[in-house]
Structure formats: structure tokens, C-alpha cells
Amino acid sequence: MQVVWSAQQLTHHGTRFVRSGRIVPSPETPERAIFIRDAVVRRGHGLIEPRDLGLAPILAVHDAHFVSFLKAAHADWTA
């Protein structure tokens, strides 16, 4: 199995996370990403870099209104 991995994942260190409608500390840390990456490599899976395929594959499986919502969700939430 090929696993999509980017070093950019190491820059994501969220402070808050919404779980069951409540804001809680985020579980996402660079250390967690490294742990997961190393675990899949140890199990023999290959890593590949992500590539931008545009919106077509996303819209093939998700409703356009949902995609629009996600594009604006963070800005709307922080406003």
C-alpha cells in the first residue's frame, strides 16, 4: 500500500479541536505524525508525495455545497 506523506504535515500543530460539539485540546502534533509515518514504514508500506489534482476528484465524491462550506468554514468560525 502506498501512503501519501508530506513533510508539511510536521508544521501542523493544532491547539484546539472540536469533538462531539466541544472544543478540546488538539491531538494533532508533529510527534504524532512522525509516529504514524514511522509505523507505516516499519510495516513495509511505501511513502509517496502528494500532488495537486485539482477539485475534480474531490467533486466526484463530495457535494459541491459541502466543498464550498469547507472552503469557508475556518474563516467563518474564527470570525
PASERO-985934 format. One record per residue (C-alpha): residue number from 1; chain; x, y, z negated. Coordinates in pm, 1 decimal. Example, Ala and Ser with C-alpha at 12.3 -4.5 7.8 and 13.67 -1.06 7.14 Angstrom:
<pts>
{pt 1, 'A', {1230.0, -450.0, -780.0}}
{pt 2, 'A', {1367.0, -106.0, -714.0}}
</pts>
This chain:
<pts>
{pt 1, 'A', {0.0, 0.0, 0.0}}
{pt 2, 'A', {123.6, 347.9, 83.7}}
{pt 3, 'A', {82.7, 609.6, -190.6}}
{pt 4, 'A', {62.2, 977.1, -96.9}}
{pt 5, 'A', {307.6, 1171.4, -312.5}}
{pt 6, 'A', {440.5, 1526.1, -307.7}}
{pt 7, 'A', {690.0, 1690.5, -539.5}}
{pt 8, 'A', {438.6, 1977.8, -555.4}}
{pt 9, 'A', {242.5, 1757.6, -795.2}}
{pt 10, 'A', {510.5, 1832.9, -1052.8}}
{pt 11, 'A', {413.1, 2201.3, -1050.8}}
{pt 12, 'A', {58.3, 2124.3, -1167.0}}
{pt 13, 'A', {26.7, 2165.6, -1539.9}}
{pt 14, 'A', {-331.6, 2248.4, -1624.4}}
{pt 15, 'A', {-422.1, 2388.1, -1961.1}}
{pt 16, 'A', {-794.8, 2322.5, -1953.5}}
{pt 17, 'A', {-1016.8, 2050.4, -1811.4}}
{pt 18, 'A', {-1394.4, 2013.2, -1800.2}}
{pt 19, 'A', {-1507.4, 1673.6, -1930.9}}
{pt 20, 'A', {-1875.6, 1599.6, -1982.8}}
{pt 21, 'A', {-1952.9, 1971.7, -1969.9}}
{pt 22, 'A', {-1696.6, 2062.5, -2236.7}}
{pt 23, 'A', {-1365.7, 2242.1, -2193.0}}
{pt 24, 'A', {-1088.0, 2026.1, -2335.7}}
{pt 25, 'A', {-706.8, 2022.7, -2304.7}}
{pt 26, 'A', {-599.6, 1902.3, -1960.1}}
{pt 27, 'A', {-440.9, 1558.3, -1931.7}}
{pt 28, 'A', {-256.2, 1666.4, -1616.2}}
{pt 29, 'A', {114.8, 1723.3, -1676.5}}
{pt 30, 'A', {428.3, 1678.1, -1467.7}}
{pt 31, 'A', {528.8, 1393.2, -1701.4}}
{pt 32, 'A', {203.4, 1208.0, -1626.7}}
{pt 33, 'A', {258.7, 1249.8, -1251.7}}
{pt 34, 'A', {612.9, 1111.3, -1283.6}}
{pt 35, 'A', {487.7, 817.5, -1492.1}}
{pt 36, 'A', {227.0, 729.0, -1227.6}}
{pt 37, 'A', {471.7, 774.3, -938.5}}
{pt 38, 'A', {732.5, 555.6, -1103.6}}
{pt 39, 'A', {476.2, 287.9, -1190.2}}
{pt 40, 'A', {354.3, 250.3, -831.5}}
{pt 41, 'A', {713.2, 241.3, -700.3}}
{pt 42, 'A', {807.4, -28.7, -953.7}}
{pt 43, 'A', {516.6, -234.4, -822.3}}
{pt 44, 'A', {658.5, -217.2, -471.0}}
{pt 45, 'A', {435.2, 48.1, -316.8}}
{pt 46, 'A', {585.1, 299.2, -77.1}}
{pt 47, 'A', {558.4, 675.8, -107.6}}
{pt 48, 'A', {464.3, 894.6, 186.5}}
{pt 49, 'A', {445.4, 1273.8, 210.5}}
{pt 50, 'A', {100.2, 1424.7, 256.8}}
{pt 51, 'A', {23.3, 1603.1, 580.9}}
{pt 52, 'A', {-241.2, 1859.5, 658.6}}
{pt 53, 'A', {-510.0, 1701.0, 873.5}}
{pt 54, 'A', {-743.3, 1998.1, 852.6}}
{pt 55, 'A', {-1103.6, 1989.0, 741.1}}
{pt 56, 'A', {-1234.2, 1737.2, 996.3}}
{pt 57, 'A', {-1158.6, 1422.5, 789.8}}
{pt 58, 'A', {-1299.6, 1587.2, 476.3}}
{pt 59, 'A', {-1619.1, 1694.3, 650.6}}
{pt 60, 'A', {-1654.8, 1345.7, 795.0}}
{pt 61, 'A', {-1724.7, 1210.3, 446.3}}
{pt 62, 'A', {-1845.1, 1514.7, 245.4}}
{pt 63, 'A', {-2136.5, 1751.1, 294.7}}
{pt 64, 'A', {-2029.6, 2092.8, 429.5}}
{pt 65, 'A', {-2215.4, 2271.1, 145.7}}
{pt 66, 'A', {-2019.0, 2069.9, -110.3}}
{pt 67, 'A', {-1689.5, 2158.8, 60.9}}
{pt 68, 'A', {-1787.4, 2527.9, 59.6}}
{pt 69, 'A', {-1873.2, 2501.7, -309.8}}
{pt 70, 'A', {-1531.8, 2351.5, -387.8}}
{pt 71, 'A', {-1351.0, 2623.3, -191.7}}
{pt 72, 'A', {-1507.5, 2891.8, -412.7}}
{pt 73, 'A', {-1557.5, 2702.6, -740.9}}
{pt 74, 'A', {-1237.9, 2806.0, -919.7}}
{pt 75, 'A', {-1265.6, 3173.3, -825.5}}
{pt 76, 'A', {-1632.9, 3176.3, -923.9}}
{pt 77, 'A', {-1561.9, 3000.6, -1255.2}}
{pt 78, 'A', {-1276.9, 3230.8, -1355.5}}
{pt 79, 'A', {-1479.3, 3542.1, -1262.7}}
</pts>
